[in-house]
């Protein structure tokens, strides 16, 4: 028998081992064996599976990026570290049982727990709440294995729960049984923020704070009864007969007919008004809804609001100020509508109108009231528009005659006229300008003071200077100048009709969002002027073009030029480029001669493009803003 030389034997052995290694450790998805597709280790940034040693490029929750990650359960593998479960068996990743290693929830399963949902936390698998378990440690943090299922540990009152066994009170309530929770002071909260919560403890039970007790207070770690006179924040804390937590923050048992408007009540008989109401609109000393203010007054619409005594109607007694009446004033303890000359703060305090001087009076229904005057009907206003606005009046009882404290209130006042409405001057119009006694929108080129007067909505300083290629448009109403005119809108400005745009095209704004941020504005904007089209300034052109003077006053009104493509933009003709040179379908930076040397090249176009302006004011029916019907507004509306 002949022997191979030693060196040759070593070489052959190494080759055999290499082939065996490749056969065992490299496996394709189709079951055949080959070299690994990538060499990037776990955690490396990647764009495709082929780059990764694990042959898996995906989202990594620990780095919040696309990276090489380990294979999930069932993925192909040839060593344990290729698997999130760190378990590669027969070329496949095997899911981890509870407490096993993981990178993701897809790594958690295991032979005996295939149908049991699990989650991955801190690289360890745990059984999800509500599913079978064998011991506490198999359940996630904050839960335990209770009666063979993972459940929350004993929860305090008002805590989230799924079953009674999770609660220290042994009662898990749904939103129908108890829709609200309580804070640690025992104050009723707007909502519980979850479907089920643990019930509170009865009197005599151990407690940790006032919110733990279904009745009374938590004193010396025990739920005890709350007596009349005790400070309180909710009715459940007051345990005496017919007791409630009064508006003064103390437990009381009110006598029949003893409570003023806005005070807490249980039944109608408690109230001077004879009505115990749900969700009463609570107001402050100025009769302004407390819902709109922060401060010491609890908002009237924070849920759940306790029952309160309703306001007194005209003819009912026991009022203290006008705040107790709805409507009307408090006259000698009785609510009544104010007559001419009575002090007032709102129109609803009077039989007719409360003037700017804080006195009731009756304006004539002859449309004689100017803009800004209080009104109760459109027939009183010259503009024929009576709507809710803001004005200032003296506060009743603070000095009178306009010399006392004044307060800004919301009430109905005469407003500017609508389009086609009557006017005597421009300030009489809420929209448009006064022309021949009616409010009309102005056409392009007409003198204006603000955008609200223009059909296009843009009022800009007049200009007669042709633009430079880099000159932006200036169409804001804030621009100053000796004269301003209505101006058609630039490209990309918000519009509602084609005629408002210089390009004569108003279209739905393009959606540019992607992925989870794919949110697009629901509005229309003016389209840009096409390349070669007439322009006034660069703002009329597409974003890759500028407005270049054409030497012929192009762009309308003797001002402007043509939209030209900038250098390096794709082109189809010389005329499309600012340089007047399209070379290889790209705009050159400057014109070139046939010899390739730079030359000055002027625009030779002699045709002037014009844009057709509207010949008459567009239909007011398409432009009039919707207004609410005029009528007297109540401060408690």
C-alpha positions in Angstrom: 0.0 0.0 0.0 1.4 3.4 -1.1 1.1 6.4 1.2 0.6 10.0 0.0 3.2 12.5 0.9 2.4 14.2 4.2 1.9 17.6 2.7 -0.5 16.2 0.1 -2.5 14.4 2.7 -2.9 17.6 4.7 -4.0 19.5 1.7 -6.6 16.9 0.7 -8.0 16.8 4.3 -8.4 20.5 4.3 -10.3 20.5 1.1 -12.6 17.8 2.4 -13.3 19.8 5.5 -14.1 22.9 3.5 -16.5 21.0 1.3 -18.2 19.5 4.3 -18.4 22.9 6.0 -20.1 24.4 2.9 -22.5 21.5 2.7 -23.6 21.9 6.3 -23.6 25.7 6.7 -24.8 27.1 3.5 -28.4 26.4 2.3 -30.6 28.2 -0.2 -34.3 28.8 0.3 -35.0 26.1 -2.3 -33.2 23.5 -0.2 -30.0 23.4 -2.1 -26.6 24.2 -0.6 -24.4 27.1 -1.6 -22.2 29.9 -0.1 -23.9 32.5 2.1 -25.2 35.4 0.1 -23.9 38.2 2.2 -21.2 39.0 4.8 -22.8 41.9 6.7 -23.2 40.9 10.4 -26.3 41.3 12.5 -27.3 44.9 13.1 -25.6 46.3 9.9 -27.4 48.8 7.8 -28.8 47.0 4.7 -31.1 47.4 1.7 -31.6 43.7 0.6 -31.5 40.2 2.0 -28.5 39.3 -0.1 -26.2 41.7 1.8 -26.7 40.0 5.2 -25.0 37.0 6.7 -28.4 36.0 8.1 -30.0 36.4 4.6 -32.6 38.7 6.2 -32.8 42.5 5.8 -35.7 44.0 7.8 -36.9 46.5 10.3 -34.9 46.3 13.6 -37.1 47.6 16.5 -34.0 48.1 18.7 -32.2 50.4 16.3 -35.4 51.8 14.5 -33.8 51.2 11.1 -33.5 48.8 8.2 -30.8 46.4 9.2 -29.5 42.8 9.0 -31.7 40.9 11.5 -31.9 37.3 12.6 -34.4 34.9 10.9 -37.8 34.4 12.5 -39.3 31.1 13.4 -39.3 28.8 10.3 -36.6 30.8 8.5 -33.6 29.0 6.8 -30.4 28.8 8.9 -27.2 26.9 9.3 -26.2 28.0 12.8 -28.0 29.1 15.9 -27.0 32.7 15.8 -28.8 33.2 12.5 -32.1 32.8 14.4 -33.8 35.2 16.7 -34.6 32.3 19.0 -30.9 31.2 18.8 -32.1 27.7 17.9 -31.3 26.4 14.4 -32.5 22.8 14.0 -32.3 20.8 10.8 -31.8 24.0 8.8 -34.8 25.8 10.2 -35.2 28.4 13.0 -37.3 26.9 15.8 -39.4 29.4 17.9 -38.5 29.9 21.6 -40.8 28.7 24.4 -41.7 31.2 27.3 -38.6 32.7 28.8 -36.6 31.7 25.7 -34.4 34.2 23.8 -35.9 36.5 21.1 -35.4 39.6 19.1 -39.0 39.9 18.0 -42.4 38.4 18.8 -42.1 36.3 15.7 -39.2 34.4 17.4 -41.5 33.3 20.3 -43.5 30.1 20.0 -42.0 26.6 20.8 -43.2 23.1 20.5 -45.5 23.0 23.6 -46.8 26.6 23.1 -47.6 26.8 19.4 -51.2 28.2 19.9 -50.3 30.5 22.8 -49.7 34.1 21.8 -46.4 35.5 23.2 -44.5 38.7 23.1 -40.9 39.6 23.2 -39.6 42.0 25.9 -35.9 42.7 26.7 -35.0 39.8 24.4 -37.1 37.3 26.3 -40.4 35.6 25.4 -43.4 35.9 27.7 -47.0 34.6 27.5 -49.6 37.3 26.6 -52.2 38.3 29.2 -55.3 36.0 29.3 -53.6 32.9 27.9 -52.6 29.6 29.6 -49.5 29.4 31.7 -47.8 27.0 34.1 -46.0 29.4 36.5 -45.7 33.1 37.3 -42.3 33.7 35.6 -43.7 32.7 32.2 -46.0 35.8 32.3 -44.9 39.3 31.5 -43.9 42.0 33.9 -46.9 43.1 36.1 -48.8 39.9 35.5 -48.9 36.5 37.2 -50.1 32.9 36.5 -53.5 32.9 38.1 -55.7 29.9 37.8 -53.7 28.7 34.9 -53.8 32.0 32.9 -51.6 35.0 32.8 -53.4 37.8 34.6 -52.5 41.2 36.1 -51.4 41.2 39.7 -53.9 42.4 42.2 -55.0 45.9 41.0 -56.1 48.9 43.0 -59.5 50.5 42.4 -59.9 52.5 39.1 -57.1 50.4 37.5 -57.4 48.6 34.2 -58.6 44.9 34.5 -59.9 42.0 32.4 -61.5 39.7 35.0 -62.6 40.0 38.7 -59.6 38.0 39.9 -57.3 40.9 38.8 -58.9 43.4 41.2 -58.2 43.9 45.0 -62.0 44.6 45.2 -62.6 41.3 43.3 -64.9 43.3 40.9 -63.9 44.2 37.4 -66.6 46.6 36.0 -67.3 47.3 32.3 -68.1 50.8 30.9 -71.9 50.1 31.2 -71.7 49.2 34.9 -69.4 52.2 35.7 -68.4 54.6 32.9 -66.2 56.8 35.0 -63.1 56.6 37.3 -61.9 58.6 40.2 -58.6 60.2 40.9 -56.6 59.8 44.2 -58.6 62.7 45.8 -61.9 61.0 44.9 -62.8 63.5 42.1 -64.8 62.1 39.2 -62.8 61.9 36.0 -63.9 62.5 32.4 -63.4 58.8 31.5 -61.3 55.8 32.4 -59.5 55.5 29.0 -60.0 51.7 29.0 -63.0 49.4 28.7 -62.9 47.8 32.1 -61.6 49.0 35.5 -61.5 47.7 39.1 -64.4 48.7 41.4 -63.8 50.8 44.6 -63.9 49.6 48.2 -66.9 49.7 50.5 -66.9 51.5 53.9 -64.6 49.8 56.4 -62.3 48.4 53.8 -58.5 49.1 53.8 -57.6 51.9 51.3 -54.7 53.9 50.0 -56.4 57.2 49.1 -59.8 58.8 48.9 -60.3 57.6 45.3 -60.2 54.0 46.6 -63.4 54.4 48.5 -66.9 54.0 46.9 -68.3 56.1 49.8 -66.8 58.5 52.2 -63.1 59.2 52.7 -59.9 57.2 53.3 -58.8 58.0 56.9 -56.1 56.1 58.7 -56.0 53.6 55.7 -59.7 52.8 56.1 -62.8 53.9 54.2 -65.0 56.0 56.6 -68.3 57.9 56.2 -68.3 61.6 55.2 -70.5 63.8 57.4 -72.2 67.1 56.5 -69.7 69.9 56.7 -66.8 67.7 55.6 -64.8 69.1 52.7 -65.6 67.1 49.5 -64.9 66.9 45.8 -67.7 64.4 44.8 -71.2 63.5 45.9 -70.2 59.9 46.8 -68.0 61.3 49.7 -71.1 62.6 51.5 -73.0 59.7 53.2 -75.6 61.5 55.4 -79.3 61.3 54.3 -80.0 63.2 51.0 -76.5 64.6 51.2 -74.5 65.9 48.3 -71.2 67.8 47.7 -72.4 71.4 47.6 -71.0 74.1 45.3 -69.0 75.4 48.2 -67.0 72.2 48.4 -68.7 70.8 51.6 -71.2 68.0 52.2 -74.7 69.3 52.7 -78.3 68.0 52.9 -80.2 70.8 51.1 -83.8 71.8 52.2 -86.5 72.1 49.6 -86.4 75.4 47.7 -83.0 76.5 49.1 -80.5 76.4 46.2 -79.7 79.2 43.7 -79.0 78.7 40.0 -75.8 76.8 39.2 -75.6 75.2 42.7 -75.4 71.4 42.9 -78.7 69.5 43.4 -80.3 66.1 43.3 -84.0 66.8 42.7 -86.0 69.7 41.2 -87.5 70.6 44.7 -84.0 71.7 45.9 -83.9 74.7 43.5 -85.5 78.1 43.5 -86.1 77.7 39.8 -87.8 74.3 40.4 -85.5 72.6 37.9 -82.5 70.5 38.6 -80.7 70.3 35.3 -78.1 68.0 33.7 -75.2 69.8 32.0 -76.2 73.3 32.8 -74.1 75.9 30.9 -72.3 77.4 33.9 -71.4 81.1 33.5 -69.1 83.5 35.3 -69.9 86.9 36.9 -70.1 88.4 33.4 -72.6 85.8 32.3 -69.9 84.3 30.0 -69.9 80.5 29.6 -67.3 79.0 31.9 -66.7 76.3 29.2 -64.5 78.8 27.3 -62.2 79.8 30.2 -59.6 78.3 32.5 -59.4 79.1 36.2 -61.4 78.5 39.4 -64.7 77.9 37.6 -65.1 74.2 36.5 -65.9 74.0 32.8 -69.6 73.3 32.3 -69.0 70.5 29.8 -66.3 68.5 31.5 -67.8 65.0 31.9 -69.3 64.1 34.1 -70.8 67.4 35.3 -73.0 67.2 38.5 -76.7 68.2 38.3 -77.2 71.9 38.9 -80.1 74.2 39.5 -81.3 75.9 36.3 -81.5 79.6 35.8 -84.6 81.6 36.8 -87.1 82.7 34.1 -88.8 86.1 33.9 -91.2 86.4 36.8 -89.3 84.0 39.1 -87.9 85.4 42.3 -84.7 84.9 44.5 -82.3 86.2 41.9 -79.1 88.0 43.1 -77.7 89.4 39.9 -78.5 89.2 36.1 -76.4 86.0 36.0 -79.2 84.1 37.8 -81.7 85.1 35.0 -82.1 83.6 31.6 -83.1 85.8 29.9 -83.5 89.2 31.6 -82.1 91.3 34.4 -82.5 90.9 38.2 -84.9 93.7 39.4 -85.6 93.8 43.1 -85.0 90.0 43.4 -87.2 89.2 40.4 -86.1 88.3 36.9 -87.5 90.6 34.1 -86.6 91.7 30.6 -85.0 95.2 30.7 -87.0 98.2 29.4 -85.6 101.3 27.7 -82.9 102.9 29.9 -82.2 99.9 32.1 -78.5 98.9 32.5 -77.6 95.8 30.5 -74.6 93.8 29.2 -76.3 91.6 26.6 -79.2 92.0 24.1 -80.9 89.1 25.9 -81.1 91.3 29.0 -83.5 93.7 27.2 -86.9 93.6 25.5 -85.1 94.8 22.3 -81.4 95.8 22.2 -78.6 96.6 24.6 -76.8 99.7 23.2 -73.0 100.3 23.2 -73.6 102.6 26.2 -74.9 99.6 28.2 -78.5 100.8 28.2 -81.6 99.0 26.8 -83.3 100.8 23.8 -85.4 100.0 20.8 -83.8 100.7 17.4 -86.1 101.4 14.5 -86.6 98.6 11.9 -85.6 101.0 9.1 -82.0 99.7 8.3 -80.5 102.8 9.9 -77.9 101.2 12.1 -74.3 101.3 10.8 -71.7 98.6 11.1 -70.7 97.8 14.7 -73.9 98.8 16.3 -75.8 96.1 18.4 -78.9 94.7 16.7 -81.5 92.0 17.2 -82.6 91.6 13.5 -81.2 92.3 10.0 -84.0 94.9 9.4 -82.3 97.2 11.8 -79.0 97.3 9.9 -78.1 99.3 6.8 -76.1 96.3 5.5 -79.1 93.9 6.2 -76.6 91.7 8.1 -77.0 91.1 11.8 -74.5 88.5 13.1 -72.6 87.5 16.2 -69.6 89.7 16.8 -67.5 91.2 19.6 -68.1 94.5 21.3 -67.4 96.3 24.6 -70.1 97.6 27.1 -70.1 98.9 30.6 -70.8 96.3 33.3 -74.2 96.9 35.0 -73.8 98.4 38.5 -70.2 99.4 38.0 -70.7 103.2 37.6 -73.1 103.6 34.6 -73.1 106.1 31.9 -70.1 104.3 30.2 -67.7 105.5 33.0 -67.7 102.2 34.9 -65.9 98.9 34.3 -66.2 97.7 30.7 -66.2 94.2 29.4 -65.8 92.6 26.0 -68.7 90.4 25.1 -70.0 88.3 22.2 -73.4 89.6 20.9 -75.2 90.2 17.7 -74.1 93.4 15.8 -74.5 94.9 12.4 -71.8 93.5 10.1 -70.5 94.4 6.6 -72.8 93.7 3.6 -72.5 90.6 1.5 -71.8 90.7 -2.2 -74.5 92.6 -4.1 -75.6 94.0 -0.7 -76.2 97.8 -0.2 -73.3 100.1 0.6 -72.4 103.8 0.7 -68.7 103.4 1.1 -66.1 100.6 0.8 -66.1 100.0 4.6 -69.7 98.9 4.3 -68.7 95.7 2.4 -67.6 92.5 4.1 -66.3 91.4 0.7 -65.6 93.4 -2.4 -65.8 97.2 -2.9 -68.7 99.6 -3.1 -69.6 100.2 -6.7 -72.8 102.1 -7.7 -74.3 101.4 -4.3 -73.7 97.7 -4.1 -70.8 95.5 -2.9 -68.9 94.0 -5.9 -65.7 92.1 -6.4 -63.0 94.0 -8.3 -61.5 92.8 -11.6 -57.7 92.5 -12.3 -56.1 95.9 -12.6 -58.7 97.8 -10.6 -57.5 99.8 -7.6 -57.9 98.1 -4.3 -57.1 98.3 -0.6 -57.2 94.6 0.4 -57.4 91.2 -1.1 -61.0 90.8 0.1 -62.1 93.4 -2.5 -60.6 91.4 -5.4 -62.1 88.4 -7.3 -58.6 87.0 -7.3 -58.2 87.6 -3.5 -54.8 89.3 -4.2 -54.3 93.1 -3.9 -50.7 94.1 -4.7 -48.7 97.3 -5.3 -48.8 98.4 -8.9 -45.5 97.8 -10.9 -44.3 98.7 -14.3 -40.7 97.4 -14.2 -39.9 94.2 -16.1 -38.6 91.4 -13.9 -35.1 90.1 -13.7 -34.9 86.3 -14.1 -34.5 85.9 -10.3 -37.3 88.4 -9.4 -40.0 86.8 -7.1 -43.6 87.9 -7.1 -45.0 90.1 -4.4 -48.8 89.6 -4.1 -49.3 89.9 -0.3 -51.8 92.4 1.0 -49.1 93.6 3.5 -47.1 95.2 0.7 -47.0 99.0 0.9 -47.0 101.4 -2.0 -48.6 104.5 -3.3 -51.2 102.5 -5.2 -52.4 98.9 -5.2 -54.4 96.9 -7.8 -56.1 93.6 -8.0 -53.6 91.0 -9.3 -54.1 87.5 -10.7 -52.7 84.8 -8.4 -49.2 83.4 -8.8 -48.6 79.7 -9.4 -49.0 77.5 -6.3 -51.2 80.0 -4.5 -54.6 78.8 -3.1 -57.5 79.3 -5.5 -61.1 78.3 -6.0 -61.8 79.3 -9.7 -59.7 79.2 -12.9 -60.2 83.0 -13.4 -58.4 83.8 -10.2 -55.1 82.5 -11.6 -52.7 84.2 -14.0 -52.3 80.8 -15.7 -56.2 80.5 -15.9 -55.9 77.0 -14.3 -57.0 76.2 -10.7 -56.5 72.5 -9.9 -56.4 70.2 -7.0 -53.0 70.4 -5.2 -50.8 67.4 -5.9 -50.2 64.9 -3.2 -46.5 64.6 -2.3 -46.7 62.7 1.0 -45.3 59.1 1.2 -45.7 56.2 3.6 -47.3 57.0 7.0 -47.0 60.7 6.2 -49.1 60.4 3.1 -51.4 63.3 4.1 -52.3 65.8 1.4 -53.9 69.2 1.8 -57.5 69.3 0.6 -57.2 72.5 -1.4 -56.7 73.8 -5.0 -53.8 75.9 -6.2 -53.0 77.8 -9.4 -51.1 75.8 -12.0 -47.8 77.2 -13.2 -47.3 78.8 -16.7 -45.9 76.3 -19.2 -42.4 76.8 -20.5 -42.4 79.5 -23.1 -45.6 81.0 -21.8 -46.1 84.6 -20.9 -45.3 85.5 -17.2 -45.1 88.5 -15.0 -42.5 87.2 -12.6 -40.7 83.9 -11.7 -43.5 83.1 -9.3 -45.8 82.4 -12.3 -43.4 79.7 -13.7 -42.7 76.2 -12.8 -40.1 75.7 -10.0 -37.4 74.7 -12.6 -37.9 77.9 -14.7 -37.6 81.7 -14.4 -39.4 84.6 -16.0 -37.0 86.2 -18.5 -37.7 89.5 -20.2 -38.5 88.9 -23.9 -38.0 92.5 -25.0 -41.6 92.9 -26.1 -43.4 93.5 -22.8 -44.6 89.9 -22.7 -46.6 88.9 -19.7 -49.4 91.4 -19.9 -49.6 95.1 -19.0 -46.3 95.8 -20.5 -44.6 93.9 -17.7 -43.1 90.5 -17.8 -41.6 88.0 -20.2 -41.5 84.3 -20.9 -40.9 81.3 -18.6 -37.5 79.8 -19.4 -35.8 76.7 -18.1 -32.7 77.1 -16.0 -29.3 75.5 -16.7 -29.1 71.7 -16.7 -32.9 71.3 -17.0 -34.3 68.9 -19.7 -35.3 70.7 -22.9 -36.5 70.1 -26.4 -35.6 73.4 -28.1 -33.3 76.4 -27.8 -36.2 78.7 -27.1 -37.2 76.8 -24.0 -33.9 77.7 -22.2 -32.8 80.8 -20.4 -29.5 80.5 -22.3 -31.4 80.0 -25.6 -29.2 76.9 -26.0 -30.5 73.3 -25.7 -27.5 71.0 -26.0 -28.0 67.2 -25.7 -31.5 67.8 -24.4 -30.1 69.8 -21.5 -30.2 73.6 -21.2 -26.6 75.0 -21.4 -25.4 77.5 -18.9 -24.7 80.0 -21.7 -25.3 80.0 -25.5 -22.7 78.5 -27.8 -21.8 79.2 -31.4 -21.2 76.6 -34.0 -17.5 76.8 -33.1 -18.2 76.1 -29.5 -17.2 79.5 -28.3 -19.5 81.5 -26.0 -21.5 84.2 -27.7 -24.2 86.7 -26.6 -27.5 85.5 -28.0 -30.6 87.7 -27.7 -34.2 86.6 -27.8 -35.6 86.8 -31.3 -39.2 86.1 -30.5 -41.5 88.9 -31.8 -44.9 87.4 -30.9 -46.4 88.7 -27.6 -48.6 86.3 -25.8 -51.5 87.8 -23.9 -53.8 86.5 -21.3 -57.5 87.1 -21.5 -58.8 88.9 -18.5 -62.4 88.5 -17.3 -64.6 91.0 -19.2 -67.1 91.3 -16.3 -67.2 90.7 -12.7 -67.6 86.9 -12.1 -70.9 85.7 -10.8 -71.4 86.7 -7.2 -73.3 83.5 -6.7 -70.1 81.5 -7.0 -68.1 83.8 -4.7 -70.4 84.7 -1.8 -69.2 83.2 1.5 -71.8 81.3 3.4 -73.1 83.3 6.4 -75.3 82.2 9.2 -78.8 83.6 9.5 -78.9 86.7 11.6 -80.7 86.7 14.9 -80.3 87.6 18.5 -77.6 85.6 20.2 -77.8 84.6 23.8 -74.7 84.5 25.9 -75.6 81.0 26.9 -76.3 79.9 23.2 
